[in-house]
Amino acid sequence: MDTDASPKERIQMFLDWSTNSNTNWQSRISPFVKLQSVKPDGPHPGVTFSFTVDECHNNASGNMHGGAIATLFDWATSMPLALVCKPGYWSFMGVSRKLDVSYLRPAPVGTECLLETEIVSVGRNMALLRGTLRRKSDGAVLATCDHDKVNTDPPVSKM
């Protein structure tokens, strides 16, 4: 991660990398996600994305599949870590320890959504991130998520 880039540039670099990589699971979600805003400061740095439910995300009922929602949250709630990372501190975005998703309302194919993500708490080894998926038309909450992560950065060598 380029730590000299602006907060918005950091998020966009990761979004571009995810979208252009055809060899990872993020490439199934990220082409449908667009960066809306970045809040780099304050007690809870965060990122907001727009997302439109596509047929490739649906279940037999024509709504976004719960696994697709969990995948979206897993990927998107990690993004705010790019706002605080530096060598040895969340530069590899960590790995999931727990992903707790609550499904509140269906998201039919074609639904335009806003996905709000934020850092609730971040330390040297552990982070708690939060996500809220809302229907764009009326702000109704469709799903929420708490995401616990563990830092996997190798120690920084001091030369």
N, C-alpha and C positions, 0 to 999 in steps of 0.2 A: 504494500500500500504506500502510495506517495504521500508522506506526511506533510509535504510543503503545499499540497493542493488545498483548495478551499473546501469547506465541509460539503458543499453541493457537488463539487468536482469529485470528491472521494466517493460519495454515494453513486454518482453517475458512472464512474469507472467500474465499480463492482457490478452495477446493473448491466453495463455493456458487456463485461466479461461473462457474466452469467447467461446473457442472451445469445452471445456469439459462440458459446461452447456447446457443441452437439453431443458431448460425451458425458454429461452429468445430469442429474435429476433436476437441477435448477432450470435447465433449458426447456423444461415442460411447463414452467410457470412464468418465468421472467419475460418472455416475449409479450405477455398480456398485461404487464405492469408498466406504469408510467410514473416517473417521479413528479410529485406535485409541489412539495415544500420540504424544507429542512429547517429544524430548530436546533442550532448547534450549541446554544448556551442555556443557562439556567440549571435548576436542580434535576431536570428530567429531559436531557437532549432527546430529540426524536425526529422521525421522518414520516411523511405522509405520502402515500402512493394512490393512484387510481388503478382500478382493475375492473375489467368486464368479464363476466362469466361466459366461457366459451363451451361449445358442445363437448370438447375433449375433456372437460372437467365435470361432466354431469353423471348422475346416477340414473337408474331406470325410471325414476319419477320426473326426470327433466330438471332436477335441481343440482346445485354443486354438491359433489360427493364429499362426505366428511373427511375422507383421506386427502382429498385435494385441498380442502380448507386447512387441514393440519400442515400439509406441505407448504402452502402459501405462508402460513404463520411461522413455521420453522425457518423458512428462508428470509422473510421480510423483517421479523423481529430481531434478526441478527444485524441488520443494516445499521442501526444507530451506533453499534460498536465502532464502525468506521469513523465516527465523529470524535472518539476519544483514544483511538489506538496510536501506538508508537512502538518502536522496536522493543520486544520483550513484554509488551502490554497490549494484548488483544489484537495484534497485527494479523493473526491467522483466524480471527473471529471465534475461536474456541469450538467446543463440541457440546451438543445437547446433553443435559443431565435429566431434565424432566420437561415435558411439554404438556400442559394442561389446557385443553380446549373445551369451551362451553358453546354448544350449538343452540341458538335461541330462535332463529327464524330461517325458513328456506331462502336460498338464493337461486331463483330460476335462471336458466340459460338466457343470456342477454342483459342480465341485471348489471347496471353500472354501480360500482362500489368505491368507497374510500377506505383505505387501510391505514390506520393511524398506529404508529409504533413508537415506543419510548423506552429509555433506560430508567428503570425504577431504582436500581442500585448496582454499582459496579465497583469491584475491588481488584486486588492483584490476581486472585485465583477464581473468583466466582462472580457471576452477574445474574441479575433478575431483569428480564425484559417483559414488556407488556404489549399486546396488540388488540385492536378493536376493528372489526370489519363492519362497516355501515353501508346501508343502501344510500346512494348518492341523492336520490330524489327527495327523501324526507328525513334522512339522518337516522333511521331506525337501525338499532344494533342487531346484526345478524349472527355474530359470533364474537367471543372474546378469548384471549389466550394469555397465560403466564408461562414464560419460557426461562428455565434455569440453565445456565451454561457454565462450563469449566474452561479456563484459559489453557491452551495447549502450546503457547509460545515457548521456544527453547530459550534458555538463559542468554542474555546479551553478553558477548565477550568484551572485556575491557582491554583495549590495546593502547 
